[in-house]
Amino acid sequence: MIALEHENDLVAGIDIGGTSIKAVLCSGEDLSVLARASAPTPRGGQAMIDTSAGLIRSLTGNTEGRLVAAGLGAAGVIDRSTGTVVAASDSFSGWTGFPAGQALRDALGVPVRVDNDVNAFIRGEVRAGAAVGARHALGIMLGTGVGGALWLDGELYEGLSGAAGEIGHLPGYGDLPCTCGGTGHLETLASGRSISARYRELSASSPVTSQEVALRARQGDPHALSVFRTAGQALGHAVLVGLGLLGLGTVVVGGGVARAWDLLGPAIEAEVRREPPVSGIPVHVVPGKLDADAVALGAAAQFSSDGSALANA
């Protein structure tokens, strides 16, 4: 553990997503956010690391202090011991097999820890967001894809492969092809990319983003409402499976698609009410509070000796 004790010590957090890379610069004293920056995600593993390092350099160049560590939240299955990307979806070119930790370490010259982006998300939300103090929680991120992570007995649970909790690729949700090569996975209904694709198919419209689909749903577009209702129902079913297997009571949902909580939340809650866990455990499904900072903050918190000190400025 690196001691982050001095006010002028800085730790960086990076979130590499399918469409953008976000970076935060935090105080080593309490991990409060001092500055933020973002850039579009380029193609290729080295290009993504170069962009990440460039964002951190731009932030440190405008902030007094010394960078002492950097945490990276990255999409895909991550070998945390080496910082290597073991597997990733086709949304990322040149990412599978890439030594992201070593590449960022070489670029910044400081210790680096790499984790799956959803692991970082739930770590951030447990320590400073919607699930502060929770001993057990399921985290779900809805972005370009769908990811999941488990927080059990007060710590991250990785499983044998480091991919425990990845509900986005559970089957049983129809017959649409998934980005991973499978069929009928949750991601085919609830990701930003799938919401856009399904709306285009139903409405015969030109391509639009999931954000635009959400806007049209709020305006009463029946096809847009149907797409979000189906996504919410699928997520509700996935929540029930997770809660039933693990006896969890808290689910935190984040990512860009979750900003349409007014559309997703009611459908998720209706599905959970329709067939609640037989255990009788109260179920709390809530949107994340840290929004765009969640993954980067959770990545930075890997270097925190006291995660409860994490704060969003």
C-alpha positions as CSV (number, residue, x, y, z in Angstrom):
1,M,0.0,0.0,0.0
2,I,1.3,3.4,-1.0
3,A,1.0,6.0,1.8
4,L,-1.1,8.9,0.6
5,E,-0.5,11.2,3.5
6,H,0.6,14.5,2.2
7,E,-1.5,17.3,0.8
8,N,0.8,17.8,-2.2
9,D,0.8,14.1,-3.1
10,L,-1.6,13.4,-6.0
11,V,-3.2,10.1,-7.2
12,A,-4.9,9.8,-10.6
13,G,-7.9,7.8,-11.6
14,I,-8.7,6.9,-15.2
15,D,-11.8,5.4,-16.8
16,I,-11.4,4.0,-20.3
17,G,-14.9,3.6,-21.8
18,G,-16.2,2.6,-25.2
19,T,-16.7,6.2,-26.3
20,S,-14.6,8.4,-24.0
21,I,-11.7,8.3,-21.5
22,K,-12.2,10.2,-18.3
23,A,-9.5,11.2,-15.8
24,V,-9.6,12.7,-12.3
25,L,-6.7,14.0,-10.2
26,C,-7.2,13.5,-6.5
27,S,-5.6,14.8,-3.4
28,G,-3.4,12.2,-1.7
29,E,-4.7,13.4,1.7
30,D,-8.3,12.5,1.3
31,L,-8.8,11.5,-2.4
32,S,-11.0,14.5,-3.0
33,V,-11.2,15.5,-6.7
34,L,-9.0,18.4,-7.7
35,A,-9.5,18.4,-11.5
36,R,-11.1,16.4,-14.3
37,A,-10.5,15.9,-18.0
38,S,-11.9,13.7,-20.8
39,A,-11.2,12.8,-24.4
40,P,-12.7,10.6,-27.1
41,T,-11.5,7.0,-26.9
42,P,-9.2,6.2,-29.8
43,R,-8.7,2.8,-31.4
44,G,-5.9,0.5,-30.2
45,G,-4.5,-0.3,-26.8
46,Q,-1.4,1.9,-27.0
47,A,-3.4,4.8,-28.3
48,M,-5.8,4.5,-25.4
49,I,-3.0,4.5,-22.9
50,D,-1.3,7.4,-24.6
51,T,-4.5,9.4,-24.4
52,S,-5.0,8.5,-20.8
53,A,-1.4,9.6,-19.9
54,G,-1.9,12.8,-21.8
55,L,-5.0,13.7,-19.8
56,I,-3.1,13.1,-16.6
57,R,-0.1,15.2,-17.7
58,S,-2.4,18.0,-18.6
59,L,-4.1,17.9,-15.2
60,T,-0.8,17.6,-13.2
61,G,0.6,20.5,-15.2
62,N,-2.1,22.8,-13.9
63,T,-2.1,21.5,-10.3
64,E,0.5,21.9,-7.5
65,G,1.7,18.6,-6.2
66,R,3.5,15.4,-7.1
67,L,1.8,12.5,-8.8
68,V,2.5,9.3,-6.8
69,A,0.2,6.7,-8.2
70,A,-2.5,6.1,-10.9
71,G,-5.5,3.7,-10.9
72,L,-7.1,2.6,-14.2
73,G,-10.6,1.3,-14.6
74,A,-10.7,-0.6,-17.9
75,A,-13.4,-2.4,-19.9
76,G,-12.9,-6.2,-20.2
77,V,-11.6,-9.0,-18.0
78,I,-8.5,-7.8,-16.3
79,D,-5.6,-9.8,-14.7
80,R,-5.2,-7.5,-11.7
81,S,-1.8,-9.0,-10.8
82,T,-0.2,-8.0,-14.1
83,G,-2.6,-5.2,-15.3
84,T,-3.1,-7.1,-18.6
85,V,-6.4,-7.1,-20.4
86,V,-7.4,-10.8,-20.7
87,A,-10.5,-10.4,-22.8
88,A,-12.6,-7.5,-24.1
89,S,-15.6,-7.0,-26.5
90,D,-15.3,-6.0,-30.1
91,S,-16.0,-2.4,-29.0
92,F,-12.3,-2.1,-28.3
93,S,-9.6,-2.7,-31.0
94,G,-6.2,-4.0,-29.9
95,W,-7.3,-4.3,-26.3
96,T,-7.4,-8.0,-25.6
97,G,-4.0,-9.2,-24.4
98,F,-2.7,-5.6,-24.0
99,P,-0.4,-4.9,-21.0
100,A,-2.3,-1.8,-19.9
101,G,-0.7,-1.5,-16.5
102,Q,2.8,-1.7,-17.7
103,A,2.2,0.7,-20.6
104,L,0.6,3.3,-18.3
105,R,3.4,2.7,-15.7
106,D,6.0,3.4,-18.5
107,A,4.2,6.5,-19.6
108,L,3.7,8.1,-16.2
109,G,6.6,6.7,-14.2
110,V,4.5,5.9,-11.1
111,P,2.9,2.8,-9.6
112,V,-0.2,1.7,-11.5
113,R,-3.1,-0.6,-10.6
114,V,-5.6,-1.8,-13.2
115,D,-9.1,-3.2,-12.5
116,N,-12.2,-3.9,-14.5
117,D,-14.2,-0.7,-14.9
118,V,-17.3,-2.1,-13.1
119,N,-15.2,-3.3,-10.2
120,A,-14.0,0.3,-9.9
121,F,-17.5,1.6,-10.2
122,I,-18.9,-0.5,-7.3
123,R,-15.8,0.3,-5.2
124,G,-16.5,4.0,-5.7
125,E,-20.2,3.8,-5.0
126,V,-19.7,1.8,-1.8
127,R,-17.2,4.2,-0.5
128,A,-18.6,7.5,-1.5
129,G,-21.8,7.1,-3.5
130,A,-25.2,5.3,-3.5
131,A,-24.1,2.3,-1.4
132,V,-21.9,3.9,1.3
133,G,-21.1,1.4,4.0
134,A,-22.8,-1.5,2.3
135,R,-21.3,-4.9,3.2
136,H,-22.9,-6.6,0.2
137,A,-23.9,-5.1,-3.2
138,L,-24.3,-5.8,-6.9
139,G,-23.0,-3.2,-9.3
140,I,-24.4,-2.9,-12.8
141,M,-23.0,-0.5,-15.4
142,L,-24.9,0.3,-18.6
143,G,-22.8,1.9,-21.2
144,T,-21.6,0.8,-24.6
145,G,-22.0,-2.7,-23.1
146,V,-23.4,-4.1,-19.8
147,G,-21.1,-5.0,-16.9
148,G,-21.5,-6.3,-13.4
149,A,-19.4,-6.6,-10.2
150,L,-19.9,-8.1,-6.7
151,W,-19.1,-6.5,-3.4
152,L,-19.3,-9.2,-0.7
153,D,-18.4,-9.0,3.0
154,G,-17.0,-5.5,2.6
155,E,-14.7,-6.2,-0.3
156,L,-14.6,-6.9,-4.0
157,Y,-15.3,-10.5,-5.0
158,E,-13.5,-11.6,-8.2
159,G,-14.1,-15.3,-8.5
160,L,-11.7,-17.7,-10.2
161,S,-11.3,-15.7,-13.4
162,G,-11.6,-12.2,-12.1
163,A,-15.0,-11.8,-13.9
164,A,-17.4,-12.6,-11.1
165,G,-20.7,-10.6,-11.3
166,E,-20.5,-10.1,-15.1
167,I,-24.2,-10.4,-15.7
168,G,-24.1,-8.6,-19.1
169,H,-23.2,-11.9,-20.8
170,L,-25.7,-14.1,-19.0
171,P,-27.9,-15.9,-21.6
172,G,-31.7,-16.2,-21.7
173,Y,-32.7,-12.8,-23.1
174,G,-33.9,-13.7,-26.6
175,D,-32.1,-14.6,-29.7
176,L,-30.2,-11.4,-30.7
177,P,-26.4,-11.8,-31.4
178,C,-24.1,-10.4,-28.7
179,T,-20.9,-8.5,-29.2
180,C,-19.0,-11.4,-27.5
181,G,-20.2,-13.9,-30.1
182,G,-22.9,-15.4,-28.0
183,T,-26.7,-15.1,-28.4
184,G,-29.4,-13.7,-26.2
185,H,-27.3,-12.1,-23.6
186,L,-28.5,-9.3,-21.3
187,E,-26.3,-6.9,-23.2
188,T,-28.4,-7.4,-26.4
189,L,-31.3,-5.6,-24.7
190,A,-29.9,-3.2,-22.0
191,S,-26.7,-1.6,-23.4
192,G,-26.5,1.7,-25.0
193,R,-25.6,0.2,-28.3
194,S,-28.5,-2.3,-28.2
195,I,-31.0,0.3,-27.2
196,S,-30.0,2.3,-30.3
197,A,-30.1,-0.7,-32.6
198,R,-33.4,-2.0,-31.4
199,Y,-35.0,1.5,-31.7
200,R,-33.7,1.8,-35.2
201,E,-35.2,-1.6,-36.1
202,L,-38.6,-0.9,-34.6
203,S,-38.9,2.7,-35.9
204,A,-37.1,2.3,-39.3
205,S,-35.3,5.5,-38.4
206,S,-31.8,6.7,-39.1
207,P,-29.2,5.8,-36.4
208,V,-29.6,7.7,-33.1
209,T,-27.8,7.5,-29.8
210,S,-29.4,5.9,-26.7
211,Q,-29.6,9.4,-25.3
212,E,-31.7,10.5,-28.2
213,V,-33.9,7.4,-27.8
214,A,-34.4,8.4,-24.2
215,L,-35.4,11.9,-25.2
216,R,-37.9,10.5,-27.7
217,A,-39.3,8.2,-25.1
218,R,-40.0,11.1,-22.8
219,Q,-41.8,12.8,-25.7
220,G,-44.1,9.8,-25.9
221,D,-42.5,7.9,-28.9
222,P,-44.1,4.4,-28.5
223,H,-41.1,2.6,-30.1
224,A,-38.6,4.4,-27.7
225,L,-40.8,3.6,-24.7
226,S,-41.0,0.0,-25.8
227,V,-37.2,-0.3,-26.0
228,F,-36.6,1.2,-22.6
229,R,-39.4,-0.9,-21.1
230,T,-37.9,-4.1,-22.5
231,A,-34.4,-3.1,-21.2
232,G,-35.8,-2.4,-17.7
233,Q,-37.6,-5.7,-17.6
234,A,-34.5,-7.6,-18.6
235,L,-32.5,-5.8,-16.0
236,G,-35.1,-6.5,-13.4
237,H,-34.9,-10.2,-14.2
238,A,-31.1,-10.1,-14.0
239,V,-31.3,-8.4,-10.6
240,L,-33.6,-11.1,-9.3
241,V,-31.2,-13.8,-10.5
242,G,-28.3,-12.1,-8.7
243,L,-30.2,-11.4,-5.5
244,G,-31.6,-14.9,-5.4
245,L,-28.3,-16.6,-5.8
246,L,-26.3,-14.4,-3.4
247,G,-28.9,-13.1,-0.9
248,L,-27.9,-9.5,-1.7
249,G,-30.2,-6.6,-0.9
250,T,-28.6,-3.6,-2.7
251,V,-28.1,-3.1,-6.4
252,V,-26.5,0.0,-7.8
253,V,-26.9,0.9,-11.5
254,G,-24.6,3.3,-13.2
255,G,-23.2,4.2,-16.6
256,G,-24.5,6.6,-19.3
257,V,-27.7,4.6,-20.0
258,A,-28.6,4.8,-16.3
259,R,-29.1,8.6,-16.7
260,A,-32.4,7.6,-18.1
261,W,-33.5,6.3,-14.7
262,D,-36.9,7.8,-15.1
263,L,-37.5,5.3,-17.9
264,L,-35.5,2.3,-16.6
265,G,-36.3,2.5,-12.9
266,P,-40.0,1.9,-13.0
267,A,-39.6,-1.1,-15.3
268,I,-36.9,-2.6,-13.1
269,E,-39.0,-2.1,-10.0
270,A,-42.1,-3.6,-11.6
271,E,-40.2,-6.7,-12.5
272,V,-38.8,-7.1,-9.0
273,R,-42.2,-6.6,-7.4
274,R,-43.8,-9.1,-9.8
275,E,-41.6,-11.9,-8.5
276,P,-39.6,-10.8,-5.4
277,P,-37.0,-13.1,-3.8
278,V,-38.5,-15.9,-1.8
279,S,-36.0,-15.0,1.0
280,G,-38.1,-11.9,1.8
281,I,-34.9,-9.7,1.9
282,P,-35.8,-6.1,1.1
283,V,-34.5,-5.1,-2.3
284,H,-33.0,-1.7,-3.0
285,V,-32.2,-1.0,-6.7
286,V,-30.8,2.5,-6.9
287,P,-29.0,4.7,-9.5
288,G,-25.4,5.5,-8.8
289,K,-24.6,8.9,-7.3
290,L,-21.1,9.5,-8.6
291,D,-22.2,9.7,-12.2
292,A,-19.3,10.2,-14.6
293,D,-16.7,10.2,-11.8
294,A,-17.6,6.7,-10.4
295,V,-15.1,4.5,-12.3
296,A,-12.2,6.9,-12.2
297,L,-12.7,7.5,-8.4
298,G,-13.0,3.8,-7.7
299,A,-9.8,3.2,-9.7
300,A,-8.0,5.9,-7.6
301,A,-9.4,4.4,-4.4
302,Q,-7.2,1.3,-5.0
303,F,-4.4,3.3,-3.5
304,S,-6.4,4.6,-0.6
305,S,-5.5,3.3,2.9
306,D,-9.0,4.5,4.1
307,G,-11.6,4.2,1.3
308,S,-14.1,5.9,3.5
309,A,-12.2,9.1,3.0
310,L,-13.1,9.2,-0.7
311,A,-15.0,12.3,-1.5
312,N,-16.3,14.0,-4.6
313,A,-15.4,17.6,-4.7
